[in-house]
């Protein structure tokens, strides 16, 4: 059986850890709860292209569709709009307060996207940074992890 979550975070939900992992002693899947579940849910949302989920074809965020666009104000606005749409439709536990796109290293294929959000049920504010980068074909298995601030 999966480990139980702290009682104060149960109302935010509990889900499988991402990427999925299993306890080596008993073989049960690892879970995350509360705010960590929200962070992992956002990671999955941003890394999923719309159409990848058979039963939920609209789920996802079309960030990867913008990879080869020129880095200008129009592309930054499209990134923000794409993220905002995905959060509004697929992550009802938070209110998105701000999206900051840092394109200072875009020439090397690195884009940093910082989200400031508030958890609706607790009114607690959080920041996460999504390192979004264009990688070589040999690194496609690497999953960018979000950085908590």
SULFENMO-V686868 format. One record per residue. N is the residue number from 1. RES is the residue in three letters. SS is DSSP state (helix for helix, strand for strand, loop for the rest). Layout:
BEGIN
n->N res->RES ss->SS
n->N res->RES ss->SS
END
This chain:
BEGIN
n->1 res->UNK ss->loop
n->2 res->UNK ss->loop
n->3 res->UNK ss->loop
n->4 res->UNK ss->loop
n->5 res->UNK ss->loop
n->6 res->UNK ss->loop
n->7 res->UNK ss->helix
n->8 res->UNK ss->helix
n->9 res->UNK ss->helix
n->10 res->UNK ss->helix
n->11 res->UNK ss->helix
n->12 res->UNK ss->helix
n->13 res->UNK ss->loop
n->14 res->UNK ss->strand
n->15 res->UNK ss->strand
n->16 res->UNK ss->strand
n->17 res->UNK ss->loop
n->18 res->UNK ss->loop
n->19 res->UNK ss->loop
n->20 res->UNK ss->loop
n->21 res->UNK ss->loop
n->22 res->UNK ss->strand
n->23 res->UNK ss->loop
n->24 res->UNK ss->loop
n->25 res->UNK ss->loop
n->26 res->UNK ss->loop
n->27 res->UNK ss->loop
n->28 res->UNK ss->loop
n->29 res->UNK ss->strand
n->30 res->UNK ss->loop
n->31 res->UNK ss->strand
n->32 res->UNK ss->strand
n->33 res->UNK ss->strand
n->34 res->UNK ss->helix
n->35 res->UNK ss->helix
n->36 res->UNK ss->helix
n->37 res->UNK ss->helix
n->38 res->UNK ss->helix
n->39 res->UNK ss->helix
n->40 res->UNK ss->helix
n->41 res->UNK ss->helix
n->42 res->UNK ss->helix
n->43 res->UNK ss->helix
n->44 res->UNK ss->helix
n->45 res->UNK ss->helix
n->46 res->UNK ss->helix
n->47 res->UNK ss->helix
n->48 res->UNK ss->loop
n->49 res->UNK ss->loop
n->50 res->UNK ss->loop
n->51 res->UNK ss->loop
n->52 res->UNK ss->loop
n->53 res->UNK ss->loop
n->54 res->UNK ss->loop
n->55 res->UNK ss->loop
n->56 res->UNK ss->loop
n->57 res->UNK ss->loop
n->58 res->UNK ss->loop
n->59 res->UNK ss->loop
n->60 res->UNK ss->loop
n->61 res->UNK ss->loop
n->62 res->UNK ss->helix
n->63 res->UNK ss->helix
n->64 res->UNK ss->helix
n->65 res->UNK ss->helix
n->66 res->UNK ss->helix
n->67 res->UNK ss->loop
n->68 res->UNK ss->loop
n->69 res->UNK ss->loop
n->70 res->UNK ss->loop
n->71 res->UNK ss->loop
n->72 res->UNK ss->loop
n->73 res->UNK ss->helix
n->74 res->UNK ss->helix
n->75 res->UNK ss->helix
n->76 res->UNK ss->helix
n->77 res->UNK ss->helix
n->78 res->UNK ss->helix
n->79 res->UNK ss->helix
n->80 res->UNK ss->helix
n->81 res->UNK ss->helix
n->82 res->UNK ss->helix
n->83 res->UNK ss->helix
n->84 res->UNK ss->helix
n->85 res->UNK ss->helix
n->86 res->UNK ss->helix
n->87 res->UNK ss->helix
n->88 res->UNK ss->helix
n->89 res->UNK ss->helix
n->90 res->UNK ss->helix
n->91 res->UNK ss->loop
n->92 res->UNK ss->loop
n->93 res->UNK ss->loop
n->94 res->UNK ss->strand
n->95 res->UNK ss->strand
n->96 res->UNK ss->strand
n->97 res->UNK ss->strand
n->98 res->UNK ss->strand
n->99 res->UNK ss->strand
n->100 res->UNK ss->strand
n->101 res->UNK ss->strand
n->102 res->UNK ss->strand
n->103 res->UNK ss->loop
n->104 res->UNK ss->loop
n->105 res->UNK ss->loop
n->106 res->UNK ss->helix
n->107 res->UNK ss->helix
n->108 res->UNK ss->helix
n->109 res->UNK ss->loop
n->110 res->UNK ss->strand
n->111 res->UNK ss->strand
n->112 res->UNK ss->strand
n->113 res->UNK ss->strand
n->114 res->UNK ss->strand
n->115 res->UNK ss->strand
n->116 res->UNK ss->strand
n->117 res->UNK ss->strand
n->118 res->UNK ss->strand
n->119 res->UNK ss->strand
n->120 res->UNK ss->loop
n->121 res->UNK ss->loop
n->122 res->UNK ss->loop
n->123 res->UNK ss->loop
n->124 res->UNK ss->strand
n->125 res->UNK ss->strand
n->126 res->UNK ss->strand
n->127 res->UNK ss->strand
n->128 res->UNK ss->strand
n->129 res->UNK ss->strand
n->130 res->UNK ss->strand
n->131 res->UNK ss->strand
n->132 res->UNK ss->strand
n->133 res->UNK ss->strand
n->134 res->UNK ss->loop
n->135 res->UNK ss->loop
n->136 res->UNK ss->loop
n->137 res->UNK ss->helix
n->138 res->UNK ss->helix
n->139 res->UNK ss->helix
n->140 res->UNK ss->loop
n->141 res->UNK ss->loop
n->142 res->UNK ss->loop
n->143 res->UNK ss->loop
n->144 res->UNK ss->loop
n->145 res->UNK ss->loop
n->146 res->UNK ss->strand
n->147 res->UNK ss->strand
n->148 res->UNK ss->strand
n->149 res->UNK ss->loop
END
